[in-house]
């Protein structure tokens, strides 16, 4: 099982120098991957039921991945997740291909349907179209990455007679992962992506998800071109013990992604975590990875 570090583009890591320092320390420590989250705008004033304050700085996720990729040589850089319906897919395909070029083929693209009504409203995207847009946008981006003469015709995106170079380094484009905890997200991951990224899954939730995932893998048709299924879990805790790690491993988790900040209370995980606490998180994960 591999280990990844989350939140490389917001809070403390919204500072570019801190992002680079964290990315290089994670790479030197042998971690598998660095993950950038995304919110383009946040509701302001902050609703009492929403955990993220609008004052928290978020570097654009694609820009942050480009910066991380340019300042490392071997670690995977990944989005976890891009709110795909909020993007123009032709433009996003170009941006992601460029990041994959900068990173030398080390990009993983995690996407999801999104959920925040205020964000969809600000960008003029109907919330009730998020699922259909997500499915179309994935196929449209792959067309631009793989077709000799890119062409796609859908309800939300339509193009032909165009091309975009350079293509991604990775044949077929960077692997696409589906984020989200719902059965629909899990099934979309099986039928149209490399894998699934549920968030805040403890061992009990992961055990239940594993059972559902195995049932769906047996029942749903998965195109061979998608490759081996990747089950990546974002942990709800950043201080993992050996028993927890063994539990995730026994459940067939391929990669465990952890929020930075050892000893930071869970309710403060979206705040600026001191950089020393982020570096300690990396060291803790590196120790677990060596076992």
N, C-alpha and C positions, 0 to 999 in steps of 0.2 A: 504494500500500500504506500502510495506517495503522499506528500504533504505540500499544501499550498498556503500562501499568506494572502488574506483578503485586505481590502481597504487601502490599496496603494495610491489612491487618487483623491481621498477626502480627509478632512480633519488635518492632522499634522502633515500627512503626505500630500496635501494640496500645495504645500511649498515645494517647488521643483527640486531644490537642493536636498531636502529631506527625502523626497521620493527616490532620487538617485542613490542616496546613501543607503536607504532601506533595501532597494533592489539589489545593489551590489553586495550588501551583507548577506542577503538571502541566497544569492547565487554562490558566494564563497562558502556558505554553510551547507550547501548541497540540497537546498529545497528544490522541489520540482517546478513550482509555478508561482506567479504573482497575479492577483486578481483585482480588477478595477470594477467598482460598482457604478451605477448611473442614476442621477436625477438631474434633469435639465433645469427645472425650476421646482421650488417647494412651496407649499401653502403658507401664506403669511397674512395675519399672525398665525402662529403654530396652533393647530387644534389640540385640545386636551387629550384626544385619543391617538394622536400621531407622534411617533418617537423622535422624529428628526426636526430640529429647529432650522428655520430658513437661513439663519446666520452661518451655519456650518458650511465651510468652503468645499465645493466639489470641482476639481479640475475636470474638464471634458474627458470622458473615458477614453476615447480614441486618441486624443492628444497625449494623454498620460501613458497609454500603451506604447505609443511611438517613442516617447522619452525613455521609458523603461527599456524598450528594445534596443534603442541606440546606445545605451550605456551598460549593456550586459552582452554576453556572448553565448550563453548556453541555456539559461533558465527560460521556461515557457512563460509567455505573457498572455493574459486571458481576460476577457470581459465576463463579468459575473454579476449582473447581466445587463446587456443593452436592452432598452425598452423599444423593441423593434418597430412597432407601429408609429412611433414618434419620429422616425427617420425617413428620409427620402431614399429608397433602396438603391437607385442608380448611383447616387452620390456616396452612400455608405459603402457600397461594393468597392468603389474607387478608393475610399479612405482605408478600408481594411486591407485591400490588396497592397496599398502603399506601406502600411504598418508591417505586413508580412514580409515585404521586400526589405524594409529597414531592419527587421529582426532576423532576417535570414531564414525564414520559414518556421518561426517559433510561435506563431499566433494561434490561439484557440478562441473561437467566437461563441460566447454564451449569450443567448437572446431569450427574451420572454415577451409576454403580451402586454405587460404593464398593468397598472391598477388605479393610479392616482387621478381622480377626476379633475382636480384643479390643473394638473400638468397637461392632461389631454386637452382641456379647454383652452389653456394658454397657447397651445400649438395648433389649435383648430382641427384636431383629429377626433372624430366621434368615438366615444368609448365603446359603443356597441359594435364597432367594426374591427376591434383589436384582434380577434382571432383570425378573421379572414385576411386581414392585412398581414399578419404574421406569416401565415402559410404562403401567401403570394410573394412576399418580400424575400423569404428564404429561397424560393425557386427562382425568382428574378436575379438575385445576387449570384446564384450558382450558374445561371445562364451566362452572365457577364464574365464569370471566372473560367468557364470551361468550353463554351461553344465557339467554334471557328468563326461563325457569323452570329453573334449574340442576338437572340430574339425572344421576346416574351409578350404574351397577350393575356391580360387578366382584367378583373374589375377595377383594381386600384392602380395598376401600373401597366404600361403598354409601350413597347419599343421594338424597333427593327431598324436595320440599315445603319447601325452604330457599332462602335467597338471602343474598348478601353484598355490601354496598356500603360505600364507593365501589368501582366497577370500576376497573381500570387506565386510565390516560390513553390508552395506545396501543390502538387498535382491535384486537380479537383477543387482547389481552394482550401483555406483553413478549415479544420473541422468545426462544425456547428454543434453546440450543445444547447439543450432546452432547459431553461430555469423555470421554477414554479413548483408548488407542492400539490397541485390538483391532479386528479386522474387524467384530465385532458392533456396537461403538460407531459405527464409520464407517457401517455400513448403517442403524443406528437414526437417525443424523443425517440421512441422505438421505431416509428414508421418513416421519420424524415430527418434524423439527426444522428450524430455520433453517440450522444448519450444524454443523460439527465442530471440536473443539478438542483435537488431540493435544498431548501435553506432551513436552518435552525432545527435540524433533526437530531434528537438525542438517540440513545441506543434503542429505546422502545419504539420511537417513531421510525427509525431506520429498519428495525426488525419487521414492523408492519408493512413498510414500503417495499422491503425485499420480497415479501410474500406476494404482494400485489404485482410487483414488477415481474416476478417469475411467471405468474399466471398470464400476464399480458404478453410476455415474450413467447409463451407457448401458443397463444391464440392469434396474435397479430402477425401479419406478413412484414418481415423486415428485409428491405433490399440489400443484397450482398454487398453492393458498392459502398454502403455506409460503414462497413467494417465491424470489428468487434465492439460490442456495446460498452460504453464507459459510464460507470455509476460513481459520480462525484457528489459528495455530501458536504455542505457547509455546516460546521459544528456550532451548537449554541453556546459552547463554553470554550474558552481559550486556554484553560489549564487542564490538560488531559493527563490522566494517569495510565499506567501500563494496562490495567484491566479494561479501561475504556477503549484504548487503541486496539487491543486484541479483539474486543467485541466488534468494533467496526470492521476489522480485517476478516473476522470469521463470517461476517454477513456479506462478504464479497464487495466491499467498498474499494474502488480503485484508487480514489484520491480523497483525502480529507482536507478541507480548506478551513482555516482558522482565522478568526478576527484577532487583530493585534492588541497587545496590552495586558500582560499578566497582572493579575490582582486588580484589574479595573472592573468595577461593578457592571453587570450586564446592562443595566439601564443607562449607563454612560458610554456604551460602545460606539455611539455615533458622535461622540464629542472628540475633541483633539486629545489624543493619547500622547503622553510624553514620549519622545523618541527613544529614550533609554528603555522604556517599557516595551516598545515595538521590537527593539533589538533583542531584548530578553525573550520575547515570544519566539523569535526566529531561532535563538539558541536552544530553547526548550524543544521546538519542533525538530531541530537537527538531531538532538539527542534521541528523541523517539524514533526518528527515521533510521538510526544506526542499529537499532535493536533487532 
